Amino acid sequence: MECVEVINPLQYTGWNDLVRSHPDYTFFHSTYWLEVLNHSYHYKPFFFIFKKNDMIRGIVPVLEVRNIVGKKNGISLPFSDYCPPLVFSDTSDLEKMIYHILSYAKKTGWQYIELRDVIKEVALQYEGHRQIYYHHIVDLDDSFANIVSRYKSCNRRNIVKAEKCGVKIDYHTNLNGLKAYYRLHCKTRKKHGVPPQPFSFFRNIWKHVLKNGKGVVALASHEENIIAGAVFFHFGKKVLYKYGASDTKFNHLRPNNCIMCDAIKKYHEKGYASMSFGRTSPDNRGLLSFKGQWGAEIMEMNYLTVDVRKKAGEPIHYGSKRLARYMKLIPVSLLRVIGRFMYRYMG
């Protein structure tokens, strides 16, 4: 007998152990991330558990996001680079899972469903919008010498240059370290013409992730100047590089290369199995180039957006080049106000 349960993982005993039992688990499936999203934006959780003969066959996390005019949508998951459905059997069960979710969404009044990282063959079966991203993963389950040997030669030169120039890396889990990173984060977002997330979002990262030992802030310094930073999350045996920022005046010192190399070494020494570099758009050549220097396995991710109202799914636009040009002209203080208002409606 098949059935579907809709639950709130924050009220489900043993949730993190359950999702870690699947090989495709990610940090985004965990309650640590859900706590950040819940306390920052008050999204309502609709996590679907599919059972057959009382055995769990699949899990699909969904959060309800209301847009600026109050219309409801289901996203799996907001502000998450990837969050694949966890299928404990075969793809035929995944098709049933999506069918049940779409039926539930129609009853609930959602406009569309967005699934992030769906099997390509399954995604192609649905009338909707499919968007492709790339995902880089570095294998840490090897000797460090072999890991470094897969770095591109230009990357190794940049790492050596940073070390010779005296770039130092320190790790923090306190709020002051996160504040130091956030200052760089705001500058970097302005450079790209994108408002920064509100600091309340990062405060929740500190409260629900860093304080629980599930992440660190890496800061690169040179002659007492903090010149670059990165935020890493870890869950189970997997590491995620989630955010990165730098002061462009010091980019010639290659601090970003130094941070990444040092973090890979640290996590390798601690016995982690892999490090994800997150999502990258195919047209972001600079980021693809940086992530491609680390000998990572590159995989294609399929985002599937289905209009629940039986229309063709429309692509979800996270911004435009024209808008980004205007955003670059706005002071950081005003960008922070814009980000505080807009992000709760985006996902």
Buried (B, 14 or more C-beta within 10 A) or exposed (E): EEEBEBBBBEEBEEBBEBBBEBEEBBBBBBBBBBBBBBBBBEBBBBBBBBBBEEEBBBBBBBBBBBEEEEEBBBBBBBBBBBBBBBBBBEEEBBBBBBEBBBEBBEEBEBBBBBBBBBBEEBBEEBEBBBBEBBBBBBBBEBEEEEBBEBBEEEBBEBBBBBBEBEBBBBBBBEBEBBBBBBBBBBBBBBBEBBBBBBBEBBBBBBBBBBBBEBBBBBBBBBEEEBBBBBBBBBBBBBBBBBBBBBBEEBEEBBBBBBBBBBBBBBBBEEEBBBBBBBBBEEEBEEBBEBBBBBBBEEEEBBBBBBBBEEEEBEEBEEEEEEEEEEBEEBEEEEBBEBBBEEBBBBB
